[in-house]
């Protein structure tokens, strides 16, 4: 092995999006209409998720006001629909920071993307019918990001949400299992440095996969079972 091929070089990329799944967040506007926004700064712990959002975005404002949303996960087959939402915002007027990047206001994001809203069971915002995975969630906490820096204070928030329902298409379930997702069937849409990708095949057996998923089940699942349907 040549040591020169292992040398690191210091760089300063403008963003650090090394690759995360795209999430389409549906939320409710002040007039009761639905907003739909793509994002990729999200990660999950149990039945909770952390969502990194610009505090002045329409999605963040809606979540902070209504305390609920749906996290819709598009497959790689929905890349074109997701891309149609690029540079759109539910904010009117468009915030100055987004104007400079070429954003424009769109009131009906579902129509813009060519996606179908379907009524949710426990929250007001609709699910996206075409997304193989949709998780209804409520806001539990809001964590400021970069709050120690006066130039960034108030601009970014990490919103902690708790999932109340998980809905999936049958095609992504493990055959014969009531609760498991088949990772070979689930093809998430990945954003890496602003570009859209899909997943390849498994590259190596996983030792962690030997642990039964039931051993990860936490108390939020029991809590979710106690949430009544809106209807």
C-alpha positions as CSV (number, residue, x, y, z in Angstrom):
1,X,0.0,0.0,0.0
2,X,1.4,3.4,-1.0
3,X,1.4,5.9,1.8
4,X,1.0,8.8,-0.5
5,X,-2.5,7.6,-1.5
6,X,-3.5,7.7,2.2
7,X,-2.4,11.3,2.8
8,X,-5.1,13.8,3.9
9,X,-5.4,17.3,2.5
10,X,-7.1,20.1,4.4
11,X,-10.0,21.7,2.5
12,X,-12.9,24.0,3.3
13,X,-16.1,22.7,1.5
14,X,-19.1,25.1,1.7
15,X,-21.3,22.2,2.8
16,X,-20.7,18.8,4.5
17,X,-23.5,16.8,3.0
18,X,-21.7,13.5,2.6
19,X,-24.9,11.6,1.9
20,X,-28.2,11.2,3.7
21,X,-31.7,10.1,2.7
22,X,-34.1,12.8,1.4
23,X,-37.1,13.5,3.5
24,X,-40.2,15.3,2.2
25,X,-41.7,17.1,5.2
26,X,-45.4,17.8,4.9
27,X,-46.7,20.5,7.3
28,X,-49.7,22.7,7.7
29,X,-49.8,26.4,6.7
30,X,-51.7,29.0,8.6
31,X,-54.7,28.8,6.2
32,X,-54.9,25.0,6.6
33,X,-53.3,24.2,3.3
34,X,-50.4,21.8,3.1
35,X,-46.7,22.6,2.6
36,X,-44.3,20.1,1.2
37,X,-40.5,20.6,1.5
38,X,-37.5,18.4,0.7
39,X,-34.6,18.2,3.1
40,X,-31.8,15.8,4.0
41,X,-30.4,17.0,7.4
42,X,-32.2,14.3,9.3
43,X,-31.3,11.3,11.5
44,X,-33.3,8.8,13.5
45,X,-32.9,7.4,17.0
46,X,-35.5,4.8,17.9
47,X,-38.9,6.4,17.1
48,X,-37.5,9.9,17.2
49,X,-35.9,12.0,14.6
50,X,-33.7,15.2,14.6
51,X,-34.5,17.6,11.8
52,X,-32.0,20.3,10.9
53,X,-33.8,23.3,9.4
54,X,-33.4,26.9,8.7
55,X,-35.3,28.7,11.4
56,X,-36.9,31.1,9.0
57,X,-38.1,28.4,6.5
58,X,-41.8,27.9,6.1
59,X,-41.4,24.3,7.2
60,X,-39.7,25.2,10.5
61,X,-42.3,27.9,11.2
62,X,-45.1,25.5,10.6
63,X,-43.6,22.9,12.8
64,X,-43.0,25.3,15.6
65,X,-46.5,26.6,15.4
66,X,-48.5,23.4,14.9
67,X,-46.1,21.0,16.6
68,X,-46.7,18.2,14.0
69,X,-45.6,17.0,10.6
70,X,-45.2,13.9,8.4
71,X,-41.8,12.6,7.4
72,X,-42.3,11.1,3.9
73,X,-39.3,9.1,2.5
74,X,-39.2,9.0,-1.3
75,X,-37.6,6.1,-3.1
76,X,-35.0,6.8,-5.8
77,X,-37.8,6.4,-8.4
78,X,-39.3,9.7,-7.1
79,X,-36.1,11.7,-7.8
80,X,-37.8,13.8,-10.6
81,X,-40.7,14.7,-8.3
82,X,-38.4,15.7,-5.5
83,X,-36.3,17.8,-7.9
84,X,-39.4,19.7,-9.0
85,X,-39.6,21.1,-5.5
86,X,-36.1,22.4,-5.7
87,X,-35.8,26.2,-5.3
88,X,-39.4,26.5,-4.2
89,X,-40.6,27.9,-0.9
90,X,-44.0,28.1,0.8
91,X,-43.0,31.5,2.2
92,X,-44.6,34.6,0.7
93,X,-42.7,36.9,0.4
94,X,-39.6,34.9,-0.3
95,X,-37.0,35.5,2.4
96,X,-34.0,37.6,1.1
97,X,-31.6,34.8,1.7
98,X,-33.5,32.5,-0.6
99,X,-34.1,35.2,-3.2
100,X,-30.4,35.4,-3.7
101,X,-30.3,31.7,-4.4
102,X,-33.1,31.8,-6.9
103,X,-36.0,30.5,-4.8
104,X,-39.6,31.3,-5.8
105,X,-42.9,31.0,-4.0
106,X,-45.2,28.0,-4.7
107,X,-48.4,27.7,-2.8
108,X,-49.4,24.1,-3.9
109,X,-46.3,22.0,-3.5
110,X,-48.1,18.7,-4.1
111,X,-49.3,19.8,-7.5
112,X,-45.9,21.2,-8.4
113,X,-44.2,17.8,-7.6
114,X,-47.0,15.8,-9.1
115,X,-47.6,13.9,-5.8
116,X,-50.8,12.9,-4.1
117,X,-51.8,14.0,-0.6
118,X,-53.7,11.5,1.5
119,X,-55.2,12.1,4.9
120,X,-53.0,11.2,7.9
121,X,-54.3,9.3,10.9
122,X,-53.0,11.2,13.9
123,X,-51.8,14.6,12.6
124,X,-53.3,17.3,10.3
125,X,-50.6,17.4,7.5
126,X,-51.2,14.8,4.8
127,X,-49.0,11.9,3.9
128,X,-47.5,11.6,0.4
129,X,-49.2,8.6,-1.2
130,X,-46.3,7.8,-3.6
131,X,-43.6,7.7,-0.9
132,X,-42.9,4.1,0.3
133,X,-42.5,5.2,3.9
134,X,-44.4,7.9,5.7
135,X,-44.1,8.7,9.4
136,X,-46.6,10.9,11.3
137,X,-44.8,12.8,14.0
138,X,-45.1,15.5,16.7
139,X,-42.6,18.0,17.9
140,X,-41.1,17.3,21.3
141,X,-38.2,19.7,21.6
142,X,-36.4,22.5,19.7
143,X,-32.6,22.8,20.0
144,X,-30.9,26.0,18.7
145,X,-27.8,25.4,16.5
146,X,-24.8,27.7,16.4
147,X,-26.4,29.8,19.1
148,X,-23.1,30.8,20.6
149,X,-22.2,32.6,17.3
150,X,-23.9,36.0,17.1
151,X,-23.7,36.0,13.3
152,X,-25.6,32.7,13.2
153,X,-27.8,32.9,16.3
154,X,-31.5,32.2,15.5
155,X,-30.8,31.0,12.0
156,X,-30.7,27.2,12.4
157,X,-32.7,24.8,14.6
158,X,-32.6,21.1,15.2
159,X,-36.2,20.0,15.8
160,X,-36.7,16.8,17.7
161,X,-39.9,14.9,16.7
162,X,-41.5,11.7,18.0
163,X,-43.0,9.3,15.5
164,X,-46.6,8.3,16.2
165,X,-47.4,6.2,13.1
166,X,-45.3,4.4,10.5
167,X,-46.9,3.6,7.2
168,X,-45.2,1.7,4.4
169,X,-45.9,0.2,1.0
170,X,-46.1,-3.6,1.0
171,X,-43.2,-3.8,-1.4
172,X,-40.7,-2.7,1.1
173,X,-41.7,-5.1,3.9
174,X,-39.9,-8.3,4.7
175,X,-42.3,-11.1,3.4
176,X,-44.1,-12.7,6.2
177,X,-43.0,-10.1,8.8
178,X,-45.5,-7.6,10.3
179,X,-43.0,-4.9,11.3
180,X,-39.7,-5.3,9.4
181,X,-38.4,-3.3,6.5
182,X,-36.5,-5.2,3.8
183,X,-33.3,-3.2,3.1
184,X,-32.9,-5.0,-0.2
185,X,-36.3,-3.8,-1.3
186,X,-36.1,-0.3,0.2
187,X,-34.3,2.0,-2.2
188,X,-34.1,5.5,-0.6
189,X,-33.3,8.6,-2.5
190,X,-29.9,9.9,-1.3
191,X,-28.6,13.5,-1.5
192,X,-24.8,13.9,-1.5
193,X,-23.4,17.3,-2.0
194,X,-26.6,18.6,-3.6
195,X,-26.8,15.7,-6.1
196,X,-29.4,12.9,-6.0
197,X,-28.4,9.2,-5.9
198,X,-29.8,5.8,-5.2
199,X,-28.2,2.9,-3.2
200,X,-26.1,0.1,-4.6
201,X,-26.3,-3.5,-3.4
202,X,-25.0,-4.5,0.1
203,X,-21.2,-4.4,0.0
204,X,-20.4,-6.6,3.1
205,X,-22.3,-8.7,5.6
206,X,-23.2,-6.7,8.7
207,X,-22.4,-8.1,12.2
208,X,-25.0,-5.7,13.7
209,X,-27.7,-7.3,11.5
210,X,-27.4,-10.4,13.8
211,X,-29.1,-8.5,16.6
212,X,-32.9,-9.0,16.4
213,X,-34.6,-5.7,15.7
214,X,-37.1,-6.3,18.5
215,X,-34.3,-5.7,21.0
216,X,-34.2,-2.1,19.9
217,X,-37.9,-1.4,20.5
218,X,-38.2,1.5,22.9
219,X,-41.0,3.0,25.0
220,X,-42.1,5.5,22.3
221,X,-43.7,2.6,20.4
222,X,-46.0,1.8,23.3
223,X,-46.7,5.5,23.6
224,X,-47.6,5.7,19.9
225,X,-50.1,2.9,20.3
226,X,-52.0,5.0,22.7
227,X,-52.4,7.9,20.3
228,X,-56.0,8.1,19.0
229,X,-56.8,8.6,15.3
230,X,-58.1,12.1,14.4
231,X,-61.2,10.6,12.8
